[in-house]
Amino acid sequence: MSVNRVVDWLEERIDLGAFRHLLQEKVVPVHHHTIWYYFGGMTLFLFVIQVVTGILLTFYYRPSAEEAYESVQFLMTEVQFGWLVRSIHSWSANLMVATMMIHLFSVYLTQAYRKPRELTWVTGMLLFAIVLTFGFSGYLLPWNVLSFFATKVGTNVAGQVPVVGHTLVRFLRGGDEVTGGTLSRFYGLHIAILPLLTTLILGLHLFLVQQQGMSVPPDVERASAQQPIRTMPFAPNFLLRDLFGWFAALGVLAALAAIYPWELGQKADPFASAPAGIRPEWYFVFMFQTLKYIPARVGPFDGEVLGVMGFGLGGLFLFLVPFLDKRAALGEPSPLFRWTGIGIILYIAVFTALGYLAPGPK
């Protein structure tokens, strides 16, 4: 059956006119920052890989302290290509966080959050928070030594939140300690609640992007008064370039999964002492390292509490930046916000490097 006959068959039952009009009329601006557009699609592609490989893993995974480690071990040693599926799932999660961070900060530095795209930025920040929660909850599921103690440290940090810290820790752990109940709770969060939230917010985010079109940096927008902005058709020009980025990401992912398969390590023993140099996943290391440098007491205040509050305020700043940057709403450059964003990027990079070069105890 030819493609045209399939399309004709569908059009008799579904109105494809709006979709066809979208493909024919949608254009993408071409300027010196166009390359950053591709990281949004690459993040979406990696998320799809996460969904597919995650579904395959659930066929074998058993979410209990007694069977979780053994089920992953069976998957990696007995199931054909099970080790590869798990490696792809783990590596794609890390690559997705990386591409999403690049996408987020490229949007920030080009002021693409300015009016009328405030809600697009807000939904993007919500998706970023959900992705980090995906990483945190999924890290515990193999129930190995590193994931167990990293989760213990991470939930301890949550306990430093003023007023609600103790309640938050008990909610996350399902009790006072990290146990099999914590594992079951994180599993439910990871495969049910977070995917539902992601689907809803991602749908809204993509709808807003489609409604508002691709943003252009303020300098390009100002220059358009003298010379119209160049554009290219979304289909096939931009779409083919986007597909090339997806294949490049798939190639990197396949190479990492095959050459550096994700290790399982040793089964967690809740009664053992924490191994030396324990740390969370790389995208949380800068926070972990910062808390190690803060003194136990800063005047009358607890050092960790101040650190956690600082990170909370930093996240709130990023969440509200479209409403704080008044100059961006007028299409004017905002040096203060621009250099703040550059400072945040440098801070994350430096403290992440320090976390791997000097991981000693607090």
Stockholm file with secondary structure:
# STOCKHOLM 1.0

chainA/1-362         MSVNRVVDWLEERIDLGAFRHLLQEKVVPVHHHTIWYYFGGMTLFLFVIQVVTGILLTFYYRPSAEEAYESVQFLMTEVQFGWLVRSIHSWSANLMVATMMIHLFSVYLTQAYRKPRELTWVTGMLLFAIVLTFGFSGYLLPWNVLSFFATKVGTNVAGQVPVVGHTLVRFLRGGDEVTGGTLSRFYGLHIAILPLLTTLILGLHLFLVQQQGMSVPPDVERASAQQPIRTMPFAPNFLLRDLFGWFAALGVLAALAAIYPWELGQKADPFASAPAGIRPEWYFVFMFQTLKYIPARVGPFDGEVLGVMGFGLGGLFLFLVPFLDKRAALGEPSPLFRWTGIGIILYIAVFTALGYLAPGPK
#=GR chainA/1-362 SS CCHHHHHHHHHTTSCCHHHHHHHHHCEEEESTTGGGGHHHHHHHHHHHHHHHHHHHHHTTCCCSTTTHHHHHHHHHHTSTTHHHHHHHHHHHHHHHHHHHHHHHHHHHHTTTTSTTCHHHHHHHHHHHHHHHHHHHHHHHTTCBHHHHHHHHHHHHHHTTSTTTHHHHHHHHHTSSSCCHHHHHHHHHIIIIIHHHHHHHHHHHHHHHHHHHCCCCCHHHHHHTTTSCCEEEEIIIIIHHHHHHHHHHHHHHHHHHHHHSCCCCCCBCCTTSCCCTTCCCCHHHHHHHHHHHHSCSEETTEEHHHHHHHHHHHHHHHHHHHHHHCHHHHTTCCCHHHHHHHHHHHHHHHHHHHHHHHCCCCC
#=GC SS_cons         CCHHHHHHHHHTTSCCHHHHHHHHHCEEEESTTGGGGHHHHHHHHHHHHHHHHHHHHHTTCCCSTTTHHHHHHHHHHTSTTHHHHHHHHHHHHHHHHHHHHHHHHHHHHTTTTSTTCHHHHHHHHHHHHHHHHHHHHHHHTTCBHHHHHHHHHHHHHHTTSTTTHHHHHHHHHTSSSCCHHHHHHHHHIIIIIHHHHHHHHHHHHHHHHHHHCCCCCHHHHHHTTTSCCEEEEIIIIIHHHHHHHHHHHHHHHHHHHHHSCCCCCCBCCTTSCCCTTCCCCHHHHHHHHHHHHSCSEETTEEHHHHHHHHHHHHHHHHHHHHHHCHHHHTTCCCHHHHHHHHHHHHHHHHHHHHHHHCCCCC
//
